[in-house]
Amino acid sequence: MTSHPEQDAIIAGIGISDIGRKTGTPGIDLTMQSVSAAIADAGLEPKDIDAILTLGDVPADETAQQLRIEPERLGGPYGDAGLLAPVQQAAVAVGEKRARHVLVYRTVQMMGGTVDRPTRSGDKPRPRRDPRPVMSDVPYLLAADAYSAANWLAMHCQRHMYEFGTTREQLGAIALNARANAALNPAAVFRDAMTMDDYLGARTVSTPFGLLDCDVPVDGSIAVVVSHRDHESSSPNPAIHVAAIGGASGVGGWTQRADYPKMAATEAASRLWSRTDLTPADVDIAELYDGFTFLTLAWLEALGFCEDGEGGPFVDGGGRIRRDGQLPLNTYGGQLSAGRMHGYWVLHEACTQLRGLAGDRQIPKPPEVAAVSVGGGPIAGCMLLTR
């Protein structure tokens, strides 16, 4: 196997802010909680950070100002891995020795935090990524009164049900597993017990999705420090190695793929496995995007943990995906119960589990390899991490 630059990268530090709903906490305060924790966790000081990358609600310049540093600007685009693109860009940059320590964070806020606007008088508006490559069919969806990703992905799910016999109870197994894991996570926002009757009885959002098929908006911030592997001997905490990365965007838009209801996850996973000798059988734990229950099922198939169309039977009853099951899934509670951190909590949890520091939710068998995925529809990113 030819070496790829990300294989010389490690995640040396992780940090997470307070998580809550409608907290009113300013985004910069949440950001400083997570980035300060991640820098300290890596055994570094702010002056050691070479670059800052984010797709978060708080711009990198503002964070740098608070840290009192002047980081370099990494050249090149973020890539095609969606929300994971900054992490993957950081891994490639340190692997190519264009930087030694890169701080990456994602900050989200429920109320008003996602609007692109100046943060202070005189600040320039933040740049927006051009959505056209992945949104080419959105005008047609809007014309059909399909106004959100809940509608668009519900159509994917309906098609999967029609072709393969997938059931709501099988989707419910993903939601119930998430809630059971969230009950062991003090930071999760929803920890009360959930039954299948609760799941099936939740109000409809977009058929076949009910309210409990949808992720939970929160305020929070998560950060990682991506470093060159030569920092491992100096790191005070176990370093997590980046084994492979994959990303894809724009293939077929939301609805125009010949192999619909497959999504960009198919291409992202193929690129991931092409960059490593590891296989799905080597993965001990999976932290997979669950903006909607169906997305997790789709990622299980795309990453090869089961065959196409067999995601429903794979999760049926929840036995395989429990913390003590064949493939422990979303052990922190997922976006469905812990909170929607736009995929960065899956990364944080994978590192925590690989370090063996997840406390009551630590899986019984210490994991060696973790799979992480983020995204749905025409945008997807995934990574393999090892200890």
Disulfide bonds with the S-S distance in Angstrom:
none
